[in-house]
Amino acid sequence: MKKLLMTITLTLVSFLGASMARAADWQDGIHAAIQNNNFNQINIIAASHPEAQGAIALYLLEQSQTYKNNPELEVKIFKAATPFVGRLPAADVAAADEIIAGMLTLAADKNFQQRNPQEASAIFLNALVMSSQPNVVANDPTLHSEVLEAADDFVKENPADADKKLLEEVSLAEAGGAPSVTPNGTLNPSHD
């Protein structure tokens, strides 16, 4: 009996150690991809770790917040999380919602819009897609309507700064449709 318990304990410790090592591998890879401005690599990493895509989404959202002094990089990292937000486990959705809401506040700021119009447009587009995910809606049913309202205001006030995808998503969301950007899975790097 002691031998069986010892074997089970060793197996469990080995499994946990391997899981932690795999998480460290993808985190290190994502960190390197960000540092090297190689965002296509993030999709490759996520495809290699389908079981961790929800954790990858939260990690990217959290990483985006560490680059407040570099709006272009902050938004690139935020955007990189979009395809994986639908895979966030219920325990992590509230933390993701806070970051999405914070990015929405940033994008809605008129000074930010004037200094960073492309980044504001990208935040609105990605926040629309993220906030329409069932797990996000279940956690905060009003977030999507808040994002839609702010995005609509941006589009009306800054039509030249709103890219085509944002215009389409706002129009579709106002019509009650689903997002046309497929958020699950990995992004096709050549599609961007």
Backbone torsions as a table, in degrees:
resi	resn	phi	psi	omega
1	MET	NA	-43.9	178.5
2	LYS	-63.2	-38.3	-180.0
3	LYS	-64.6	-40.8	178.5
4	LEU	-64.3	-44.7	177.9
5	LEU	-61.9	-40.8	179.9
6	MET	-65.6	-41.0	178.9
7	THR	-64.0	-44.3	178.8
8	ILE	-63.0	-43.7	179.7
9	THR	-62.3	-45.9	179.7
10	LEU	-63.8	-39.7	177.8
11	THR	-63.0	-44.9	179.6
12	LEU	-63.5	-45.1	178.4
13	VAL	-62.4	-41.8	178.8
14	SER	-63.1	-43.6	179.0
15	PHE	-63.0	-46.2	179.4
16	LEU	-63.5	-40.8	177.8
17	GLY	-62.8	-42.4	178.7
18	ALA	-65.9	-39.9	178.0
19	SER	-63.2	-43.2	179.8
20	MET	-65.9	-37.6	179.2
21	ALA	-66.3	-40.1	177.9
22	ARG	-64.3	-40.8	177.9
23	ALA	-63.0	-42.8	178.4
24	ALA	-63.0	-37.4	178.9
25	ASP	-61.2	-50.5	-177.9
26	TRP	-70.7	-33.3	177.5
27	GLN	-65.4	-43.9	178.1
28	ASP	-62.5	-41.3	178.8
29	GLY	-63.9	-42.5	178.8
30	ILE	-67.1	-41.8	178.2
31	HIS	-59.7	-44.3	178.9
32	ALA	-64.6	-40.1	178.8
33	ALA	-61.7	-41.4	178.5
34	ILE	-64.9	-47.1	-178.7
35	GLN	-61.4	-33.0	-178.7
36	ASN	-95.0	5.6	-179.4
37	ASN	54.4	41.1	-179.0
38	ASN	-114.6	77.2	-173.6
39	PHE	-75.4	-18.4	173.1
40	ASN	-65.1	-30.9	179.0
41	GLN	-62.6	-32.0	179.1
42	ILE	-61.9	-41.1	178.1
43	ASN	-64.7	-37.5	178.3
44	ILE	-65.8	-43.0	178.3
45	ILE	-62.4	-45.5	-179.8
46	ALA	-64.0	-38.0	177.9
47	ALA	-66.5	-31.2	178.7
48	SER	-77.4	-16.5	-178.3
49	HIS	-131.3	64.7	-176.9
50	PRO	-60.8	-29.0	179.7
51	GLU	-70.6	-16.1	-176.0
52	ALA	-109.7	9.3	-174.6
53	GLN	-62.2	-34.6	175.0
54	GLY	-65.3	-43.4	177.6
55	ALA	-65.8	-35.8	177.1
56	ILE	-64.0	-41.7	178.5
57	ALA	-58.9	-48.7	-179.4
58	LEU	-65.1	-40.4	178.8
59	TYR	-60.1	-45.3	178.9
60	LEU	-63.9	-43.5	178.3
61	LEU	-59.7	-44.6	179.3
62	GLU	-65.4	-40.6	179.0
63	GLN	-63.8	-35.4	179.6
64	SER	-58.8	-31.9	-177.1
65	GLN	-74.9	-12.3	178.9
66	THR	-86.2	-1.9	-177.7
67	TYR	-118.0	38.8	-179.6
68	LYS	-59.6	-27.3	-179.3
69	ASN	-83.5	-1.9	179.9
70	ASN	-134.4	80.4	-174.6
71	PRO	-55.0	-36.1	-179.2
72	GLU	-62.9	-46.4	179.1
73	LEU	-70.5	-40.2	177.5
74	GLU	-54.8	-45.3	-177.8
75	VAL	-73.1	-36.2	176.6
76	LYS	-60.1	-42.4	-179.4
77	ILE	-69.5	-42.4	176.3
78	PHE	-57.3	-46.0	179.7
79	LYS	-62.4	-38.1	-178.8
80	ALA	-62.7	-24.1	179.6
81	ALA	-78.0	-21.8	-171.4
82	THR	-50.4	-48.7	-176.0
83	PRO	-65.2	-14.6	-172.1
84	PHE	-110.8	-4.6	-177.5
85	VAL	-61.8	-34.7	178.2
86	GLY	-63.8	-13.4	-179.6
87	ARG	-100.9	4.7	178.4
88	LEU	-63.3	132.7	174.0
89	PRO	-69.6	154.1	-176.3
90	ALA	-52.3	-35.1	-177.9
91	ALA	-66.5	-22.0	-176.5
92	ASP	-103.6	-7.9	-174.1
93	VAL	-65.3	-38.8	-179.3
94	ALA	-61.2	-41.4	178.2
95	ALA	-64.4	-40.6	177.9
96	ALA	-64.9	-42.1	178.5
97	ASP	-58.1	-40.6	179.3
98	GLU	-62.3	-42.4	-179.7
99	ILE	-68.3	-43.4	178.2
100	ILE	-59.7	-45.7	178.9
101	ALA	-62.6	-39.5	177.7
102	GLY	-65.2	-39.9	177.2
103	MET	-67.9	-35.2	176.2
104	LEU	-62.0	-43.9	177.4
105	THR	-60.1	-42.5	178.7
106	LEU	-62.1	-48.9	-177.4
107	ALA	-65.4	-30.3	-179.1
108	ALA	-78.7	-13.4	179.3
109	ASP	-68.9	123.4	-176.4
110	LYS	-60.0	-39.5	178.6
111	ASN	-63.9	-42.3	177.7
112	PHE	-62.6	-42.8	-180.0
113	GLN	-60.5	-40.3	-179.7
114	GLN	-68.7	-41.2	-178.7
115	ARG	-78.7	-31.6	-172.7
116	ASN	-136.1	63.2	-175.2
117	PRO	-63.1	-38.8	179.6
118	GLN	-66.9	-39.2	179.2
119	GLU	-67.5	-39.7	177.8
120	ALA	-61.6	-44.9	178.5
121	SER	-60.2	-43.3	179.9
122	ALA	-65.2	-38.0	178.0
123	ILE	-63.0	-48.6	-179.8
124	PHE	-58.9	-46.0	-179.4
125	LEU	-59.6	-50.1	-176.8
126	ASN	-71.1	-35.3	176.9
127	ALA	-66.0	-35.0	176.0
128	LEU	-61.8	-46.0	-179.3
129	VAL	-66.5	-45.7	-179.1
130	MET	-62.6	-45.8	-174.5
131	SER	-71.6	-10.8	177.9
132	SER	-92.1	-3.0	179.5
133	GLN	-69.4	138.6	-176.9
134	PRO	-54.0	-39.4	-179.1
135	ASN	-68.3	-33.7	178.4
136	VAL	-74.3	-42.7	178.6
137	VAL	-61.2	-41.2	179.8
138	ALA	-62.8	-35.2	-179.4
139	ASN	-79.0	-39.3	-178.8
140	ASP	-142.4	89.7	-175.6
141	PRO	-63.2	-17.5	-177.3
142	THR	-96.7	-11.7	-175.5
143	LEU	-59.9	-43.9	-177.6
144	HIS	-61.8	-42.8	179.4
145	SER	-66.2	-33.8	176.4
146	GLU	-66.3	-42.5	178.4
147	VAL	-64.3	-44.9	-179.4
148	LEU	-61.0	-43.8	179.6
149	GLU	-62.7	-45.8	179.5
150	ALA	-66.0	-40.2	179.1
151	ALA	-65.8	-40.8	177.8
152	ASP	-62.3	-43.1	176.7
153	ASP	-59.9	-44.3	179.8
154	PHE	-61.1	-46.3	-179.0
155	VAL	-61.4	-42.3	-178.8
156	LYS	-69.3	-38.3	-176.5
157	GLU	-84.3	-25.1	-175.7
158	ASN	-134.0	58.2	-174.7
159	PRO	-59.2	-31.3	-179.3
160	ALA	-72.1	-24.1	-177.7
161	ASP	-91.4	-14.8	-179.0
162	ALA	-83.3	121.8	-180.0
163	ASP	-75.8	167.7	-174.6
164	LYS	-58.2	-41.5	-179.3
165	LYS	-62.4	-41.1	178.9
166	LEU	-64.5	-44.2	178.1
167	LEU	-58.4	-42.8	179.0
168	GLU	-64.4	-44.7	-178.2
169	GLU	-66.5	-40.2	178.0
170	VAL	-64.3	-45.2	179.6
171	SER	-62.0	-44.9	179.8
172	LEU	-64.9	-44.8	-179.0
173	ALA	-64.6	-38.7	178.5
174	GLU	-66.9	-28.8	178.5
175	ALA	-81.6	-6.6	177.9
176	GLY	89.0	15.0	-179.7
177	GLY	-88.6	172.5	176.7
178	ALA	-82.6	159.2	178.4
179	PRO	-63.0	141.9	179.7
180	SER	-83.8	-15.1	176.9
181	VAL	-85.3	122.4	-179.7
182	THR	-76.0	111.7	-174.9
183	PRO	-82.8	-19.7	-177.5
184	ASN	-85.1	149.3	178.5
185	GLY	86.1	-160.5	-177.1
186	THR	-103.8	155.7	176.6
187	LEU	-77.9	147.5	172.6
188	ASN	-83.9	109.3	-175.5
189	PRO	-56.0	-31.0	-179.2
190	SER	-78.6	-13.1	-178.8
191	HIS	-73.9	-29.9	-178.2
192	ASP	-75.8	NA	NA
